[in-house]
Amino acid sequence: MRIAKASEAIGATIEDVDVTRLSDQDFAAIRQAFLDHGALFIRDQTLTPEEHIAFARRWGAIDLNRFFQHREGYPEIAEVLKEPDQQLNIGGGWHTDHSYDLAPAMGSILYALEIPPVGGDTLFAGMAAAYEALDDETKQRISALKARHGNAHVFGKDSKYRKAVGERYTNADQAGQTAVHPVVLTHPETGARGLYVNPGFTLEIVDMDPQESRALLQQLYDHIGQDRFHHRHKWRAGDLAMWDNRATWHYALNDYQGHRRYLNRITIEGVALH
Ligand code: SIN
């Protein structure tokens, strides 16, 4: 097995490994790489749904996603699908999966089944690197702040986005819950500090004037939006990507109109964040 850094701020590529036949030692090395790099891109896997689920269970209990259509017969597997005649993709903006939950999913494991001939890359951003690069005054300003996250504007029945995504999203009636998390979290496993707000699901900074809250969030988003904190993953069918939702953002690019893109995602349960 070969593990190589994918970019300075985030990600590692893993080659020459079959995740269906991992020794405990190899699994421990992959787990350490996940904590060190925030995202993993494991090449050349051939997985049945059962093998995808079995690999996910080595990381923890599976978090059943309530808003994505699941693969038939496999409630654990959320489908990330865009057909050639569909305009909108899923995840086409910077976000962190499940940040609207009280105990957000710790990680997401995405397996690529069909990838368009060109385009369809996913961008990842590293939240620890972005936090470390902030100036001391901003670090001080945000150190004790909390932010509210929610999902009604994405998955709720009145969401224009949900309507455009159509039957690929389900359970609109279950959307609407919100959760408050620190703006700067201490990673529950590594202890590293990282930014934990995202354009997809963060609604506001708690106890702050709305205009000031919008300005501060925009300032943080502009900072994280710098290329130096990013990695661009060019998918191949058979890639298995896994990212740490406590340490990353991601953004699925929608630049492959007229082509099919189909991936399967499993999310792993997490803990409350502090
Ligand atoms: C997602 O947001 O989980 C989807 C990412 C992707 O399709 O690359």
Residues whose N, C-alpha, C, O or C-beta is under 5 A from the ligand:
A	BS01	SIN	V80 I90 G91 T122 A252
